[in-house]
Amino acid sequence: MITRVIVLVIDGLGVGALPDAGEYGDAGTHTLSHLADAVGGLHLPTLEALGLGHITAIKGVRVMGQPEGLFGRLGFLSKGVDSMAGYWEIAGLQTDSAGPLYPDGFPPELVAVLQQTLGRKILGNRRASGAAMLREYETAHLASGSLLVWTDGRRTCHVAGHENAIRQDELFQRCRDARKLLKDRWGIWRVSAYPLTGDAGAVQFATHSREFVIEPPGQTMMDVLNRAGQIVIGAGKVGDLFSSRGFTRSIPVGPWTALFTEVTGMLKKAPRGLIVAGLNVLEPEAAQSAAALHDFDRRLPELLEQLRPGDLLVLTGNHGQDFTKTDQVATREYVPLLATGPKLAQGVNLGIRASAADLGHTIVEALQGDELPVGESFLNALRAA
């Protein structure tokens, strides 16, 4: 009987384009494979042992004869490609609207409202990654105090400001206000706020960002499990992406290494329920991403050793983020599904799941919550014969 579930979601860990990826301009994307090719192969023995090599071909990752975990791929049926759509579908909520498109940045009317709400002029206003914006506009931002603003081309507005230009609490409050004003007329569901730190030439994103997101427009596994009396803990940006609804406790965003340590320690404190951690392991550059994944793989055995009978550990992603794409925004990809736990089955192929909601459905069934309206459970496959 499963009494505790730990889900580690690595941001952007894609494993191949979804069938409809072409509609999003993402045909041929494959975050993990392209990363491995770029660095001459990845060395991930822990993930390899769990069955990663059975999911897709990755240079340097072997196909093990007897994997210690269960393996498969999760797809997404929700419209849109971002953390909201990914996490919400994992939690059993599919969205039918991708929202408006902003491939060339936001229109002047939206910019005017945004500048008034932020209390400052803005720089950028284009589809880009945060790393690209910082490289291009760092000097201008430090000189003018104007805030950096960019978009994923869809329903998210990203805002960044140096601590010398705007206090962190003011940045967060103004971004919270902006999200409320931009939702109805322009379809912005999420405003992400990023404090910046460091001196000229070495400015970087601080570890404590915030996400201001509309409440999920339907029931999620967090709601169901909360009503069932389960402990529900979110670590990283997870709580923000659900507006903290259904969570017993939320641990704020920090370095993925610190969050990983927090989750490992939490296993001694939370005897039952659900722990979901969002880990920003991948970096803008291929070499940095590979090094971070190697570090994650080295740390994973420490967590595995803490598991006890009744535990289920799941490793997955929320979307892809293929670094070979020029703008390096989220890409429409499958994500890995790796599952393990003492007394659970081993070496079982869970197949290609059409919807990530299958994971939420499985977790809710395992923890004895009310059935979610979407998704198909694979709980029976987890049980050892």
N, C-alpha and C positions, 0 to 999 in steps of 0.2 A: 504493500500500500504506500503510495506516494503522499507524503505529508508536507514536504517543503520543496519549492522550485526556485532555482537560481537561473536567471536569464542574463547573459552577457551579450549586449548588442554593440558590435564594433561599427562605428559610423563609416559608411561608404564602402563596406566590404562586399563588393559585387563579384559574382562568379559567372558572368555571361549575360548577353542581351536577352531580354524578354521578347516574346513573339511580336509585341507591338512597339518595340523600341524605336523602329523607324519613324513612327508617328511623333516621337519626341526628339528626333535628330540623333538618336543614340544607337543606330544599327552598328553591329560589330564591336560594341564595347565589351570589355572583360577586365575589370579592375585588377583582380588578383593575378591572372595569367599575364597581362601586359606588364604588371609590376615585376613579376618574376623574370620575364624576358629581359627587361631593362637592366636588371642587376646581375644577370647571369645565373639566376636560380635562387630559390628561397630554401632556408634550412629550418624546418618547422617540425621537429620530431614528435612533439607532444600532439599537435593537431594531426599529424600524419598517422600516429597510432590510433587516434579516434576515428579515422576514416576520411580525412580531407581529400586524399588522393583519389578516392572513389567518386567524389562529387564532380570533379572536372580535372582536365590535364593542367598541371602547374609545374613549370620547370623546377626541378630540385626536390619535388614532393613525390614520394613513392606511393604506389598502390599496395597497401598491406594485405597479405593473404588472410589474416584473421584480425580485423579491426576490433579495438576494444570498445568502440562506441557504436551508436546508430547514426546513419548519415543520409542526407538527401538535400534537396534544394527547395526553397520557398519562392513562389512567385507572388505577384501583386496584381489584383484586379481593380484596385482603386484608381481613380483618375488623378494624375499629377505625380510628380517625382520630388519628394522632399521628406524631411524627417517627420513632419506631421502625418503624411499619408502612410509612411512606412510603419511608424510606431502604432498609429491607430489601427491599421489593419492587423498587425501582430496581435493587438489587444482585442480583435474581433469586431472592429468597426470599419466597414468599407465606405468610401466616399465616392459619389457619382459625379461630382463636379471638380474639374481641375482649376476652375477660376479663370480670370483674364490672363492674357499673355502680355509681358512687357519685354520683348526681345531687345529693344533699343533704349531701355531705361524707362523711368516714369514720366508721364505727361506733365506739362508745365503747371496745370491746375493742381495736380497732386503735390508737386514739388512746393508750390506756394503754401499749401496747407501744412506740409511737413516742416518747412522752414519756420513758419509761425509757431508751430507746436514745439519744435525743438529749441526755439529761441536763438537760432544761429543759421547762417547760410550753410550750404552744403557743397561738397566736392564729389566729383565722380558721376553718380547717377547713370550707371550702365550695368549691363549683365557681366558679372565677373566673379572671381573668387576673392575672399578676404586677403589672401596673400598677395594677389596681383594688385589690389587696390592700395595696399600698404607700400608696395614697391614703387608704385607710380606717384602716389600723392603724399608720401610722408613729409617731404620738405614743405610743400604748400600747406599742409594741415598744421604743422608746427608754427609756421609763420603767420597764418591767418586766424587760426582757431576755428575755422569752418569744420563741420563734422563730415566724416566720410560716409557716403551712402551708396549702396549698390543693391542689386537684385539678382535672384536666380533666374530672372526672366518670367517668373510666375507670380505666386501670391505671397512671397516673403520679401520684406524690406529689412536690409541689414544696416545698422548704424554703429559707427565706431568713433570714439573721441579720446584723446589723450587726457590723462588725469590733470595735466596743467591747463587744459582748455575747458574741462567740465568735470565737476565732481561726480564720483560714481553714483551717489544716491540721486543726483539731479538727472544724470543720463538715464538711469533706470526709470525714474518717474515720468520723464518726458516721453520715453519710448512706450511706456504703458499707456499714456494719454494718446499717443499717435496711433497705436493699434486700434483704440476705440473709435477714433475719428476716420480711419482709412478703411474700415471693414465694409460698410454698407455701400458706399458710392463706388469704391475702387476695388473691392474684393480682396483686400489685404487681410489675410487671416493671421499673420505672424509678423511681429517686429522683433528682430534679434538685436540685443544691445551688447557691445563689446568695449570695455574699457581698454585703453592702450597705456603702456608704460615704457620707460627707457629713454635714453638720451638720443639726440639726433644721430642718425646713422645706425642706431640699434633699437629702434622702436619695435615693440612686439605686442601681440595680443596678451592681455592679462588672463589668468586662468579662471577668473570668476565672471563669466558672461551670464546673461539672462535671456530667456525666451518669453515673450509676451504673446500668448496664443489664445484664440477663441476657445471656449469650452467645446469638447468633442460633441458633435451634433447627434449623439446617440449613445447607447449603452456600451460600456467596455468591460473587459474582464476585471479591471480594477473595481468598478462599481459593483459587479456581481460578487466578487470575493469579499469586498468590504461588508456587504450586506450579510454574507455568510459567516461573518465574525472572524475572518482570516486576517492575519497581519500582512499588510501590503506596503513594501518599502521601495522607493525609487531613489536611485543614485545618479548624479549627473543631471543632464537636462531633462530627464524623464518626467519628473514632477511638473516642470514648467509646460511640457508639451501636452499635458492633460489638465492644465490649470489646477494642479494638485488634487483634482477630484478623485475620490476613492482611495487615496493614500493615507496610511497610518502615519508615515513619516517620510520626509524627503530630505536627501542629503544634497547640498548644493554642488554646482559644477566646480571641478578642480582638475588638476592633472590626472590623466588616466591611471598613472601609477599609484597615486594617492587613493583614488576611488577603488582600484583593485585591492589595495591593502585594506581599505575600509570594509569592502564586501567580505574578504577573507575573515577578518576579525568578527564581522557580524554573524557569522555562522555559529559562533559560541553564545550569541545573545538572542537570536531570533529562532526559536525552536520549531516554528511551523510557518506556513504561509508562502508568500511570493516576494522575491527580491529581484528587481529589474535594474540593471546598471547600464548606462550609456557611456561607452568608452571611445574617446577621440584618439585612437591609436595612430591612424594614418596621418602623414605629413604631406605638405605640398610637393616635395621633391621625392623622387623614387628611392634614392639611397637612404634618406631619412625614414621613409615609410618602411623599407625593408628592415632597417635596424630596429625600429620600434616593434614590428611584428615578431622579429627574433626575440626581443626582450619579453614581449607578451608570452610567447611560447615557453620561454625559460621560467617565467613566473607561474604558469598554469599548474604545474605539478603541486605547488604549495596549496593551491585551492582544492585540487583533486584529493589530496591527502586528508582534507578536513571533512569530506563528504562522509555521511553515515547512511546506513540502511534507511530507506524512506526518502532519500534526496534524489532530485532530478536536476542535473546541470545541462543547460542548453546554451550553445554558442551560435549566434546568427548575426545578421546585419539589418540595416534599415533601407538601403538602396545602394547603388554603386557610386563610385567617384573615380572614374577612369582618368588617370593623370595625363593620358595621351590627348585628351580633348583640350582645345586651346583655353576655354574659359574655366575648366575644372569645376563645374557645378555638378550637382547630383545627376547620376545617369540611371536609366531605366533598365535595371538588371535583376536577375535572380540573386538571392543571397544564400549562403550556406546554412545548412541545418545539421548541427552536430549535437548529439545527446548522449549522456552517460550518467551512471550512478550505480552505487553498490546494489547488487541483487537485480539489476535490470538486464535486459537482453543485450547481446553484443553482436556486432557484425551484421546487423539487419539494415537492408536498404529501404529507407522510407520513401524513396522515389521522388519524383518532381511533383510537389504540391502546388496546385494551381493558385491557391491563395494562402498568404501568410496567416490568415485568420484560422487556419487549421491548428497552428501552434496555440493561439489563445483558447480555442475550443478544447484542445487537449489538456491545457493547464487547468481550466475551469472544471472539467470533468474529474481530473485527478484530485483536485482540492475540494470537490463536492459542492461546487456552486451551481446556481441555476444555469441551464443551458443557454449558450449564446445563439442568436438567430442565424449566424453565418459560420461557415467553416465546418470541416469534418475532422473528427478526433482520430488520432493515431495512437491512442493510449494502449490499446490491446497489443500493438506491435512492440511497445516498450517492455512488456512483461516477459520475464524469462520463462522459457518453456519448463 
